[in-house]
Amino acid sequence: MSSKTPVQRGRPEAEYVLGTDQTESDRLGLQHRLWSASAHLLWERARIGPGQLIVDVGCGPGHATIDLAEIAGPGGRVVAVDESPLFLKHLNDRVQGRHLSNVDRVLGDAQHLPELLPYIQGAVDLAYARWVLCFVPDPEAVVAGVAALLKPGGRFAVQDYFNYESMSLAPRREAFSRVIRAIGSSWRGRGGDPDIVSRLPGLFRKYGMEVEHLGVNQRIATPGSTIWHWPDTFWKSFVPRLEEQGQITKEERSAFERAWAEASADPDTFMQLPPVYDVVGVKA
Ligand SMILES: C[S@@+](CC[C@H](N)C(=O)[O-])C[C@H]1O[C@@H](n2cnc3c(N)ncnc32)[C@H](O)[C@@H]1O
């Protein structure tokens, strides 16, 4: 399969709750950079190495895909799956720019991996899914599909949320907390689960994967710190969507924007970011 021709199966017309426009694509690029140290650490725990066959499940515009492909090297291969044609186009631009020849793009639904990728069943060394399982209506189907693709001893590395709605500003601001509740409600309304990691140990066991590592990245942001840009860009991308979806009123959006601007100017504020969990499962 050429990296220029994405395979198309699944439900390409679907759009995930955060959207797939240019603003969201750019936000995912910044997000990758702010979280890439954690990603690389997790990949090392999952024993990534040259020559491996790797699947990036829900790859988005492919910032992690590129890193994975550079580690897999010319003797390895990364199969990058996403349901967004625009994100896969952005990935293709990046692949061409880097002159990489070991990336396959596959357009389709990650809830149907064995049907999408029948030619690599039982052959995959490493599957990676970051911030994808929390958005899909049937995460069990993704886990089952990954388990079918892995070879014995292959690993599934996940970075995702549990207790997402614990995200808070300190001192607390009600207009901020209101929007956090609305985000959780918006994701759940589309079949997502901001507590998804709580279900993963049981699902891994059910599909023959032993949990080898479970950890959490709990970060704190202060105004002016680099990681403050992470929530800041997320609000710009997603809070207008919350209003469009009817999850918050115009007044609640304005109150949130005021609260965030005040917090951003307060040197004594800090923010507890949503905890990002690391899970590595190994297939028996
Ligand atoms: C928050 S982004 C994360 C992207 C990437 N994993 C990263 O860490 O930068 C979620 C991605 O999951 C994709 N996605 C959501 N549901 C999907 C599904 N059912 N099948 C394939 N991709 C899906 C979206 O299109 C989006 O690219």
The ligand as an SDF file (V2000), in Angstrom:
LIG
                    3D

 27 29  0  0  0  0  0  0  0  0999 V2000
   -7.7750   13.9710   20.2000 C   0  0  0  0  0  0  0  0  0  0  0  0
   -7.4330   13.3460   18.6060 S   0  0  0  0  0  0  0  0  0  0  0  0
   -5.9160   12.4720   18.9450 C   0  0  0  0  0  0  0  0  0  0  0  0
   -5.0590   12.2640   17.7260 C   0  0  0  0  0  0  0  0  0  0  0  0
   -3.7400   11.5450   17.9630 C   0  0  0  0  0  0  0  0  0  0  0  0
   -3.9450   10.2190   18.5120 N   0  0  0  0  0  0  0  0  0  0  0  0
   -2.8460   12.3490   18.8650 C   0  0  0  0  0  0  0  0  0  0  0  0
   -2.5420   11.8970   19.9750 O   0  0  0  0  0  0  0  0  0  0  0  0
   -2.4420   13.4400   18.4490 O   0  0  0  0  0  0  0  0  0  0  0  0
   -8.6080   12.0240   18.3710 C   0  0  0  0  0  0  0  0  0  0  0  0
   -8.5090   11.3710   17.0140 C   0  0  0  0  0  0  0  0  0  0  0  0
   -9.3090   10.2050   16.9980 O   0  0  0  0  0  0  0  0  0  0  0  0
   -9.9290   10.1170   15.7220 C   0  0  0  0  0  0  0  0  0  0  0  0
  -11.0940    9.2510   15.8770 N   0  0  0  0  0  0  0  0  0  0  0  0
  -12.1550    9.4100   16.6950 C   0  0  0  0  0  0  0  0  0  0  0  0
  -13.0260    8.3910   16.5480 N   0  0  0  0  0  0  0  0  0  0  0  0
  -12.4960    7.5520   15.6150 C   0  0  0  0  0  0  0  0  0  0  0  0
  -12.9150    6.3180   15.0330 C   0  0  0  0  0  0  0  0  0  0  0  0
  -14.0550    5.7250   15.3970 N   0  0  0  0  0  0  0  0  0  0  0  0
  -12.1150    5.7550   14.1030 N   0  0  0  0  0  0  0  0  0  0  0  0
  -10.9530    6.3300   13.7250 C   0  0  0  0  0  0  0  0  0  0  0  0
  -10.5110    7.5040   14.2390 N   0  0  0  0  0  0  0  0  0  0  0  0
  -11.2660    8.1090   15.1840 C   0  0  0  0  0  0  0  0  0  0  0  0
  -10.2460   11.5520   15.3630 C   0  0  0  0  0  0  0  0  0  0  0  0
  -10.4910   11.7320   13.9840 O   0  0  0  0  0  0  0  0  0  0  0  0
   -8.9970   12.2500   15.8610 C   0  0  0  0  0  0  0  0  0  0  0  0
   -8.0180   12.2920   14.8770 O   0  0  0  0  0  0  0  0  0  0  0  0
  1  2  1  0
  2  3  1  0
  2 10  1  0
  3  4  1  0
  4  5  1  0
  5  6  1  0
  5  7  1  0
  7  8  2  0
  7  9  1  0
 10 11  1  0
 11 12  1  0
 11 26  1  0
 12 13  1  0
 13 14  1  0
 13 24  1  0
 14 15  1  0
 14 23  1  0
 15 16  2  0
 16 17  1  0
 17 18  1  0
 17 23  2  0
 18 19  1  0
 18 20  2  0
 20 21  1  0
 21 22  2  0
 22 23  1  0
 24 25  1  0
 24 26  1  0
 26 27  1  0
M  CHG  2   2   1   9  -1
M  END
$$$$
